Amino acid sequence: MPKINYFSEDIQFQLKAKRKHTSWLKDCISEEGFKLSELNFILCSDEYLLGINQDFLQHDYYTDVITFDNSEAPKIILGDIFISLDRVAENALQFGSTKSEELRRIMVHGTLHLLGYRDKTKAAKTEMTFKENYYLQKFTL
């Protein structure tokens, strides 16, 4: 049975409307022509995610999301997405959105990485942002 799981590490946080988020993310994955096996969202602090960034990617800076693709088969989603809620809160202030909206943006951003989208070039980042906005407008509470 395909699953999306939500965990918190080193913080106290409960995602509201889990079923809505799960349904929305499953729809995004399906629309892109992928099948869901298992997807884990791990919500954490800046310090926790910095440790992952240093240990696994040898990067020494804060980030809002790190995505690990654990799938060995094409078009199958099996992965872990770590999200810093500290960065989510700061991004929300910076971009004039709510924390909930920004969390959804980062959730779909990480999911898009698992779907093959990248954001290292200007053109790729533009496409990623377009896809984020496209899927965000499909989320309804």
C-alpha positions as CSV (number, residue, x, y, z in Angstrom):
1,M,0.0,0.0,0.0
2,P,1.5,3.4,-1.0
3,K,2.2,5.6,2.0
4,I,3.1,9.1,2.9
5,N,4.4,9.4,6.4
6,Y,5.0,12.5,8.6
7,F,7.6,12.6,11.3
8,S,9.2,15.2,13.5
9,E,12.7,15.1,14.8
10,D,14.0,17.3,17.7
11,I,10.9,19.5,17.5
12,Q,7.2,19.3,18.5
13,F,5.1,19.6,15.4
14,Q,1.9,18.0,14.2
15,L,0.9,18.6,10.6
16,K,-2.7,19.6,10.3
17,A,-5.0,18.1,7.7
18,K,-2.6,15.2,7.0
19,R,-5.2,13.4,4.8
20,K,-5.6,16.5,2.6
21,H,-1.8,16.8,2.3
22,T,-1.4,13.2,1.5
23,S,-4.1,13.2,-1.1
24,W,-2.7,16.3,-2.7
25,L,0.8,14.9,-2.9
26,K,-0.4,11.6,-4.2
27,D,-2.2,13.5,-7.0
28,C,0.9,15.5,-7.8
29,I,3.0,12.3,-8.1
30,S,0.3,10.6,-10.2
31,E,-0.1,13.5,-12.6
32,E,3.6,13.4,-13.3
33,G,3.3,9.8,-14.3
34,F,5.0,8.3,-11.3
35,K,3.8,5.6,-8.8
36,L,4.2,6.1,-5.0
37,S,5.9,3.4,-3.0
38,E,6.7,5.3,0.2
39,L,7.5,8.9,1.0
40,N,8.6,10.2,4.4
41,F,8.5,13.8,5.4
42,I,10.8,14.5,8.4
43,L,10.2,18.0,9.9
44,C,13.0,19.3,12.0
45,S,15.0,22.3,13.2
46,D,17.8,24.2,11.4
47,E,20.4,22.5,13.5
48,Y,19.1,19.0,12.7
49,L,19.1,19.7,9.0
50,L,22.5,21.3,9.1
51,G,23.9,18.1,10.6
52,I,22.4,16.1,7.7
53,N,23.7,18.6,5.2
54,Q,27.2,18.3,6.7
55,D,27.2,14.6,7.2
56,F,25.7,13.4,3.9
57,L,26.3,16.3,1.5
58,Q,29.4,17.9,2.9
59,H,27.7,21.3,2.8
60,D,28.2,23.6,5.8
61,Y,25.1,25.8,5.5
62,Y,21.5,26.0,6.5
63,T,18.9,24.9,4.0
64,D,15.1,24.5,4.0
65,V,14.9,21.0,2.4
66,I,17.1,18.0,1.6
67,T,15.6,15.2,-0.5
68,F,16.9,11.6,-0.6
69,D,15.8,9.5,-3.5
70,N,15.9,5.8,-2.3
71,S,14.2,4.3,-5.3
72,E,16.0,1.9,-7.5
73,A,13.3,1.7,-10.1
74,P,12.3,4.3,-12.7
75,K,9.0,6.2,-12.1
76,I,8.7,4.9,-8.5
77,I,8.7,7.3,-5.6
78,L,10.6,6.0,-2.6
79,G,12.3,8.7,-0.6
80,D,12.8,10.9,2.4
81,I,12.3,14.7,2.5
82,F,13.8,16.6,5.5
83,I,12.4,20.0,6.0
84,S,13.6,22.7,8.5
85,L,10.6,24.4,10.1
86,D,13.0,27.2,11.1
87,R,13.7,27.9,7.4
88,V,10.0,27.6,6.6
89,A,9.1,30.3,9.1
90,E,11.9,32.6,7.8
91,N,10.9,32.0,4.2
92,A,7.3,32.8,5.0
93,L,8.3,36.1,6.5
94,Q,10.6,36.9,3.6
95,F,8.1,36.0,0.9
96,G,5.0,37.3,2.6
97,S,3.2,34.0,2.9
98,T,1.9,31.9,5.8
99,K,4.0,29.2,7.4
100,S,1.4,26.6,6.2
101,E,1.6,27.9,2.6
102,E,5.4,27.9,2.8
103,L,5.5,24.4,4.3
104,R,3.4,23.1,1.4
105,R,5.7,24.9,-1.1
106,I,8.7,23.1,0.4
107,M,6.9,19.8,0.6
108,V,6.0,19.9,-3.1
109,H,9.5,21.3,-4.0
110,G,11.1,18.2,-2.4
111,T,8.6,15.9,-4.1
112,L,9.4,17.6,-7.4
113,H,13.0,16.7,-6.9
114,L,12.0,13.0,-6.6
115,L,10.0,13.5,-9.8
116,G,13.2,14.5,-11.6
117,Y,13.0,18.3,-11.5
118,R,16.2,20.2,-10.7
119,D,16.9,23.8,-9.6
120,K,20.6,24.4,-10.2
121,T,20.3,26.6,-13.3
122,K,18.1,29.6,-13.9
123,A,16.0,27.8,-16.5
124,A,15.5,24.7,-14.3
125,K,14.7,26.9,-11.3
126,T,12.0,28.8,-13.4
127,E,10.5,25.5,-14.4
128,M,10.6,24.2,-10.8
129,T,8.9,27.4,-9.5
130,F,6.2,27.1,-12.2
131,K,5.5,23.5,-11.2
132,E,5.4,24.5,-7.5
133,N,2.8,27.2,-8.2
134,Y,0.8,24.9,-10.4
135,Y,0.5,22.2,-7.7
136,L,0.1,24.7,-4.9
137,Q,-3.0,26.1,-6.5
138,K,-4.5,22.5,-6.5
139,F,-4.3,22.3,-2.7
140,T,-7.6,23.1,-1.0
141,L,-8.5,22.7,2.7
